C-alpha cells in the first residue's frame, strides 16, 4: 500500500485498504448490503480498493467493448456511487 502519511496527503488512520473480495458476495442483493456495511464502517476515511479494476471485468455478460460485465461486481460500483 502507498504510504500516504509520508507524502502528507492524509493521516494514516484515515486510510483504509479493502480488497475486492470484501465487497462482492455470491448472491445478488448481498453485495449491496456488504458494500453499504463497508462504507458505513469507513465514514470520514479514504478507502483504497486493492485491484478495483476487477469490479468492471468479470465473466458473466459480454459487453459491447469486448470485456465481460459481472452483475455481482457492477452492483457494487452502483452502490458506491449511489451512497456518495
FENVENNOR-V317554 format. One record per pair of residues at least 4 apart in sequence whose ideal C-beta (glycine too) atoms are under 6 Angstrom apart, sorted by the first residue. I is the first residue (numbers start at 1). J is the second residue. D is the distance in Angstrom with one decimal. If there is no record, write none. Layout:
BEGIN
I&J&D ; I&J&D
END
This chain:
BEGIN
1&17&5.2 ; 4&9&4.6 ; 4&10&5.3 ; 4&15&5.2 ; 5&12&4.1 ; 10&14&4.7 ; 10&15&5.9 ; 10&46&5.8 ; 14&45&5.0 ; 14&46&5.8 ; 15&46&4.9 ; 16&42&4.9 ; 16&45&5.0 ; 16&47&5.4 ; 17&48&4.7 ; 17&50&6.0 ; 18&22&4.7 ; 18&47&6.0 ; 18&49&5.7 ; 19&50&4.9 ; 20&51&5.2 ; 20&54&4.7 ; 23&34&6.0 ; 23&35&5.1 ; 23&76&4.6 ; 24&31&5.5 ; 24&72&5.4 ; 24&73&5.6 ; 25&30&3.9 ; 25&31&4.8 ; 25&34&5.1 ; 30&34&6.0 ; 31&72&5.4 ; 31&75&5.3 ; 31&76&5.4 ; 32&75&5.9 ; 32&79&4.9 ; 35&76&5.0 ; 35&79&4.4 ; 39&83&5.3 ; 42&47&5.3 ; 55&73&4.7 ; 55&76&5.9 ; 55&77&5.3 ; 57&67&4.9 ; 58&68&5.5 ; 58&70&2.2 ; 58&73&5.2 ; 59&68&5.3 ; 60&70&4.6 ; 61&69&4.8 ; 62&68&5.9 ; 63&67&4.9 ; 63&69&4.9 ; 69&74&5.6
END
